[in-house]
């Protein structure tokens, strides 16, 4: 059963990766770059913080830092526990993909888990302002996740597991923020 799942994952990866073309390569390189979305992150923090007290903003920033650290470190724990090579570093796959070589392990995707955690956390935080933000953020996260398949860095299963873990992390840290806010910030 596991072998069949991994073979399906490999086949789906090859199909999705080979849909690309040189015309789109630059776009997906920009999407996958961690620095590309720094202005978006700053804007989202501004939107979340503008309705909060100074003490709540400090809690918000610490919660976001904790979420990123938690999500990133659990992702690394999984990568070094399962030791599943990235497709771009795996013989029998590397020869058939569009992008170049790489190194390291890929299960599960850190880009997927971090972007989805950000999407869920932000969407829940901004829900009182605009209920649709969470949907835009989820679409953004899926685009970031797909960029990893396009560039040959992750299998679809790596992406799905990363996105799933991101949902869990985003909700967990939203709940942590709300509890800390209720405990340490007086309502004005």
HELIX and SHEET records of a PDB file:
HELIX    1   1 UNK A    2  UNK A   17  1                                  16    
HELIX    2   2 UNK A   22  UNK A   32  1                                  11    
HELIX    3   3 UNK A   38  UNK A   49  1                                  12    
HELIX    4   4 UNK A   54  UNK A   82  1                                  29    
HELIX    5   5 UNK A   87  UNK A   89  5                                   3    
HELIX    6   6 UNK A   94  UNK A   96  5                                   3    
HELIX    7   7 UNK A  110  UNK A  125  1                                  16    
HELIX    8   8 UNK A  133  UNK A  150  1                                  18    
HELIX    9   9 UNK A  156  UNK A  184  1                                  29    
END                                                                             
